[in-house]
Amino acid sequence: MQFGSEKKTFIFDPAKITAVAMAPTFSVEKLPGRGNFRQTRGPNAPHVWGVMSGPIAINDSPEHFLEALKLTNKFITLHNVAGEVRLRATSISLIHAPVLKSDVDLGIKASVYNGALGVSSTSGTPTPWSATETPDEVRKLVDEKRAQQD
C-alpha cells in the first residue's frame, strides 16, 4: 500500500486502521537557524488513522482504500462539516452530544471518540470526531456494524 505523495512502501496491519477521512495536508519548511521550521497548511486529502501515532496521507479515495483492504464492512460512515469520516465500529468508545455551542451552530449533533481522535486543535489537544448525525443515530450505526461482525 502506498501512503503520501512520495513513493514509499509501508507494511502495516490493516486491523489497526481506526479511521479514514479527509484532513488538511501540512508541509514543513526548514528555516535558517537551529530548530526553526515553518508549517504550511495545504489542501484536504484522504488520511488514515491508527497505523502510526498520527494520520498518514494516502493516494486513494477513502472508499477505494477500504474496499482494497476488504474493510468496508467494518466501518461506519458519518458526516461532518469537512465531508465524510469512516470509523471502525469496534474502535468507538464514547458517543455524546456536542459540548460547545459553536459545534451546535455548525450543525454538529454528536461527538464520537475512537482509538484515533480527529485532527488536533492548535493547542495540540486531540479532539473527538464531529458528526451531523445524532448520538442515537451513531449508536444505531455502530450497533448494526458490530452485530454483522459477531
N, C-alpha and C positions, 0 to 999 in steps of 0.2 A: 504494500500500500504506500502511496506517495503523499506526503504532507508538505504543505508550504509551497513557496514559489521556487525553491531550489530543488534540484533533482537529488533527493536523498531517499534511501530505503529504510523503513522502520519495521522492525519485527515487534509485535505487541500482542497482548491478549485481548481479543475482541470482547470478552466478558467483562473487562474493566471499563468499557465505554459507558458513561452515565448520561451524557447529553450531547446533542448535535444542534447547533443553532448558528444564526448569523451574528457576527460580532465585529467590532472595528479591528482593523489591522493597525499595527504600530511599526514604525521604523525607528531605529536608533542610530544617531549620527555621533561619532566621537568628535569632540571638540578639542582644541589645543589645551594643554594642561592636564594634570593628573586627575583622573576620575570625573572629567567633565563630559557630559553627554547631553544630547537634545533628543527628546522623544516626540515624534510627529504622528498624529492620528491620521490614518488613511481611511479608505472606503470599507464598508462592511463586506465581509467574506465568510464563507462557511467555516466553522471551527468545531473541533471535537474536544470534549472534556472527559477526564477520568484516566487517560493513558499516561499523562505526565502531571506534574504539580499545577500546571496552568493549561489554558486552551492551546490547541495546535491548529493552525490554518490548514485546510485541505483544498485540493484542486478538483473538487467534485461537489455536486449538489448534496444537501443532507439526505434527500430521499434516495438517490442512487448509491451514496456511500453505505447507508444502512441496508439497502437491497443487496449490494455486492457482498456484504458480510453476512447475509441472511439473518439480520437482526430486526427487521421491520416489525415483526410480531411481538417484540419485547418492549417497544417504545410507544408512548402516547404522544400525541401532537397537541400542544397548547398554542395559544395566540397571545401576542403582546404588541406593544406599540412598535417594536422593531420587526415584527413579522411572526414567524413560527419558531417554536422551540420544541425539540423532540427530547423527551426524558425517559430513561429506562424506568419502567413502572416499579420494579423491585428496589430501586435506589431511593425512592421518595420516602422521606421520613416524617415530614410535617407539612400540613396544608392549613392555612388560616386566611382570614380576611386581611386586606392591607391595613397597615397601621397609619401610614402617612396620608393626609388629606390630598397632597399633591398627586399621589398614586391614584386615588379615587377620581380626582379631576381628569386624569388621563384615561379613565375607563378601566383601570385595573380593579379586578374583583377578588383576586386570590394571590397570595404569596406562597410559593412552593419551594421547599428545601429538599435537596437530594445530595448525593455524595460529592457532586461538583457544583458549587454555587456559581451564580452568574458572574458577569464581568464585574470586577471590583470597582468600587467607587473611588473617587480621587483621594479619599482618606486611606485607601488600601484595605478597607473593611469589606469582606465578601458580602454580597447581597443575595437574597433569595431570587429565584426566577419569578417574574410577574406574569400574570395571566388575566385575560379578559373573561375567562370562564369563572364561574362562582366556585367557592370551595367544594360545594356539594357536587357540581359537575365534574370537577377534577377528581374527587374521590371516586365517583362512579366510573370514570375512565380508567383509573388506576385499578380499581377492584375488578373490572372486566378483563383487563390485560393479565392481572395476576391469576385470575380464575382459569384463563386459557392455558397458562403455563403449568398448572397443577396436574 
